[in-house]
Amino acid sequence: MFFGRHNGLHYIFSLFRFLLYPLALLYGALVWLRNRLYDTGFSSSIEFDVPVISVGNLSVGGTGKTPHIEYLVRLLQYQYQVATMSRGYKRYTQGFGLADANTNALKIGDEPMQYHLKFSELIVCVAEERLTGIPQLLLNRPQIDVILLDDAYQHRSVKPGLNILITDLSNPFYKDHILPFGRLRENRGAYKRADVIIVSKCPADITLTAANEVEQHINPLPDQQVFFTTIQYDAPYDFFTQEQFSIKDTNAILVCCIARPEPLEKYLRDNTGDVHVLSYPDHHYFSEKDLEEIKETYNNWQVPNKIIITTEKDAARLHLHADKLKEWGIPIIVLPIKVAVLFGKQHAFDTIVTTYIEKTISEGNEQGDSAASTSLS
């Protein structure tokens, strides 16, 4: 045989990618033109008086934006009134929406719902168009001090005061290509718009030498700061009671709808007994058929101390079926994640964020005092 099976599939895949290359050139040209219009001032970007921090990426797929947004919420929530604004991916509604006591994942999307469930004082909203969404948000909640824009790096109509770009260590933007040939939403040079670049999902023991090599490939501008973060698993808790739960000596059925479940599966195999995986497409809404599959898998698995374990993002969608799940009498455990800044640079990162916010609020107060003084005179 001229081709082995593996070589044949690789050839077909390579040929398919090659055929996509002209489309990538066309898409890249259109994105370049759009960015050029903004860069030259032909298309305008609006800057707001309230501090606005954007967290985004150049590629499609998960780079870990959600735990980084949560990191910022934890950093700021006790000093400022914080709001998040997301597009609300795969929600069943359109336009601007504010989370309230009757909100669920269908109305605002799973990641905003995760924020809403996790942080009681956080103002959570969704809007496809940030340019019109921010004024609506401020009109509804004028007490807001800081707005965190989730996945807004390509939304050039709004000019954030602090622009944070996240790139995954396993697939950094400088090795990727523009859609549909690769996974980049815009060309690699767009990283220059960022104030801060975060290399995410690093192993906790990444060496400084390896990090320096990555930073050299990024080639940051003189005013750009580069940080490295790692994912940490936080204390598991009960889906119904939110009480902490020890997964030691349990056997776990992992129910998840995430792009790459392998790291989570490895963590469970290292920290529990046996692990059985039920994996669904990313951001999947569980159907009645899915729920029956989960229940049957649990009932038919002949092991002791068995639990169902899931991610916080998946739990946000499982809450749509909370009443039915409670009837099962099955332990359902949520495993949260968080990020940690590596190489002792957490204080430096935190300072960049808080200094920007304090400066923006101070400048806004000075302008307000000046306007009031002018009015009185």
N, C-alpha and C positions, 0 to 999 in steps of 0.2 A: 504494500500500500504506500502511495506517495506521501500521504499525510497520516500521522497518527491522529487519534481523536482529539487529543489536547492541542496539537499543532494546528489541526484543521479549524477548531473553534477559535483559536487565537488568530488565525489568518482571517477568518470571517469577521471577527470583532474589529481587527485592525482595518480591514477594508471598509467596514461600516463607518468607523470613525473618520477614515480618510474622505469618504463621501460627504460627511457632515462638515468638513473643513470650510468649504465655500460659504455655508450658512453661518458658520462662526465668524468668518471675515465680514459678512454683511451685518450681522448682529453687532459685532464689535465696532464697526464703522458708525452705526446708528447711535450706539451708546456713547462713543467718543464725541460725536457731534452734539448730542444732548449735554454732555458734561462741558464741552467747549463753550456752549451758549451760556451756561452758568458761570464758568470761569471768567469769561470776558464781560460779564454783567449784562449781556443781552437778555437773558432770563434772570429774573430777580429771585434772591433768597431772602426770606423774612427772618429777622432776628427778634426775639421777644425779650422783654425786660426781665421776666422771671428766669432763673437759671434752668437751662435745658441741657441735659446730658443724653447723648445718643450712644447706644450700644448696638453694634451691628457687625457685619462681616462682608467679605467680597464674594464668598461662595454660597451656593445653595447647600442645604443640609445642615446638620447640627455641628456647631463649633462650641457649644456650651454657653450660649447667650443667657439662658434662663438662670442658671446658678450665679452668673456674674451680676445680673440684675438684682437677684436676692442678696448678694454680697453688699451691693450699694444700698439696698433698703435697710439692711442691718446696720450699716455704717451710719446712716443718716436719720433713721426713724425717730430717735429720741431727742434730736435737736431741731428737726425741721418737719413740716407737714409735707410728706412726699406723695407724689402721684406717679403711676405708671400709665403709659399709653402704648397699646399694641394694636396691630392690625386685627387680631382676633382670627387667626388662621383656622379655617374649616368651621367657623361658627355658622349658625343658621339664620343670622340676622345681617342687616346692612346698616351702614351709617354710624353715627356716633352713639355710644352707649356707656352708661355708668353702672358699675356693679353695685348691687344692693342686696337686701336680705332674701330676695326672690330670684337672684341670679343663679344660673347654672352654666355648664360648659357649652350647651347648645346656643346660648345667647351671646357669650363673649369669647368662646374658645377655651381649650384646655389649659394653656399656659397662663393667661390672665386669671382663669378660675383658680389655678394653683396659688397665684399671688393672693387672691382674695381670701382663700381658705386659710392661708398661712399667716398673714399679717393683718390683724384686726384694725389697726389704725391707718392702713395704707388705702389711698384712694386709687381705685383701679378703673380704667376706662379703655374703650376700644374705638378706633376710627381708622378707616382706610386712608383718608386724607389728613395727614398731620397738620397741614397748613390751616384748614378750617376746624380741625378737631381741637387744637390747643385753645383758640379763643372760646369755643364752646365749653371746654373744660374749666377755664378760668372764670367764665360767666357763672357756671354752676357751683364751682368751688373756689371762690376768690381768696380763701385762706391759704392756698397752696404756696409753698416756698420753693419746691424743686420738682421738675418733671423729668422722669426717666423715659426716654423713647426706646422701645424694644424693637430691634430689627429695622432701623431707620437710616442706615448708612447711605442707601441709594435715594433717599427722599430729599433731593437737593432744594426743594421749595422752602424748606425750613433750614435755617443755619443754626446748628447747635452751638452753645458756648463751649462745650467740651465734647469732642468726638472720639469715641473709643472704638477701635477696630480689633476684632478677635479673629485669630487664625489658628486652626487646629495643627498641633505639632506633626501629626501623622499625614497631613495633607496641606502643607502651608501654601499660601497664595502664590508664592514665587516659583512653585513647581507646577502650578495648575495652568489651565488654558480656559479661554472664554467659551461660554455656551454656544452651541451644543457639543462642541468638540471636547470641552472640559466641563468644569463645574463653576466657573467664575461668572458672576453677574455683570462684571465690567472688567476692563483690562487691569493688569497688575499695577500699573502706575497710579491707580486710584488710591493706593495706600497713602499717598502723600497728603491726602486731606485729613488724615487722622492726627489727633494730638497725642494720643496714647495708643500703643499697639500691644495687645496681649496675646502671647502664645499659649494656648490652652491645652488641657488634657495631657500635660507632661507627666512622665513618671515622677514620683516623689523624690527619687534618688538621681534625677538627671544631674549630670556633672556640669560645673561651670564652664568647662571647655566645650562641651556639646552645646550649651546655651549660647556661648559666644559665637560659635560657628553659625548657628541659626540667625543670630542678630546680624552677623556680617552679610548673610544672604539677603536679609530684609533690607539692609542698607538704609537705616533710618536717617531722616533729615536731622540737622543739628538741634532743632527744637522739638523733636519727637522723643518720647520716652518709651522704652520697651520693657515689658514685664513678662514673667513666666508664672503660670498657675497650674495647679494640679487639682484633680477631683478627689474629694474625700467623702466617704459614706458616713452619714450622721446616725444618731440613735434611732433605731426602728420604733414605730409606734402603732398602736391599734387603730385600725381604720374607723371604728365606731366611737371609741372612747378617747382617742388621742393619748392614751397612757403609754409610757415607754414599755417596750416588750423585748425580751432577750431571745434572739434567734439561735443561741447556742443549743446544741443537742436536738435541733428540730430537723425535719425533712421538709423541703420547700418546693412548692409548685410556683414557679416564676411565671406570672401573667404580665406581659408587657407588650407595648406597641411603640417601640423605639427603634431608631434606624440601626443601631449597633448594640444588640443585647449581650455580646460576648464578654465585655469587661464586667458587667453586672453578674453574669452567670459565673464567671471565674471567682468573683468576690464571694458569692454564695457558696460555691463549692469549697472555698477555703475556710468558711466560717459557719457552715451548717453541715448536716449529714449528706444525704442524697438530694439531688436537685432534678426536677422535671420541668421542662420549659414549654410553655404555650405562648408562642410569639405571633403577633398580628401586625399588619402594616402600621407604619408611623402615623400617629394622630387618629387611629382608628376608633370609631364609636362602637361600643359593644352592642351586638344584637342579642335577641332572645336565644338564638341558636348558639352564639358564643357563650352565653351564660350557662346554658345547659351543658356545653362541652366542658366548661370549667368545673361545674358541679360534679359531672360524671367522672371526670379525671380524678377529682379529689376522693370521691366515694370508692372508686375502683382501685386506687393505689394502696396496696397492702403494706404500709409502713407505719411505725408508731410516731407519735408527736408530729403529725403533719400539719402544715400551715399553707395558706396562700400568701404570697408576697408580691408586691407590686411597687411601681415607682409613684412618686407624687403626681407626675403629669398624668399617668394612667388613673390614679385614684380620683383625679378631678373629673374624669369621665365616668368612672364607676359610681360616683355619687348620684348620677342620674338613676341608678338602680338600687339605691341604698336600702329602701324598704324591703325589697325582695332579697337582697343579700343578707340582711339581718335575720330574715326568716330561716335561712339555711343553718344558722348556728355554727358556722364554720369560722375559725380564726383567720381574719384577713389583716395582714400586716403591711404597713407602708414603710419603704426604705428611702429616706431623703438623702440628697447629696448636697455638698457645698464645695466652694472653691477655697484654696489657700494660696497666697502669694509666696513664691519661692525666693530663696537666696536672701532672706531677711529684708525684703524690700516692701513689706506690707505698709510700714509707716510712710515710706516715700510715696506709694500709690495713694494711700488715704489722704495724705497732705495735698497732693495735686487736686483731688476731688474737692476737699473742704475749702482749700484756698480759693479755688474758682468760685464756689458758691458764695463764700463770705464776701469776696470782692464784688461780685455781681449784685448781691443784695445791698451792699454798702453804697455802690454807685447809684442804684435805684433810689435809695433813701436820700442821697444827696441831691439827685435830680428833683425828687418830690419836694424837698425842703426849699430848693431854689425856685421851683414853680410857685410854691405857696408864698414865698417872700416877694416874688414879682407881682403876684396877684394882690397882696396887701398894699404894696407901694402904689 
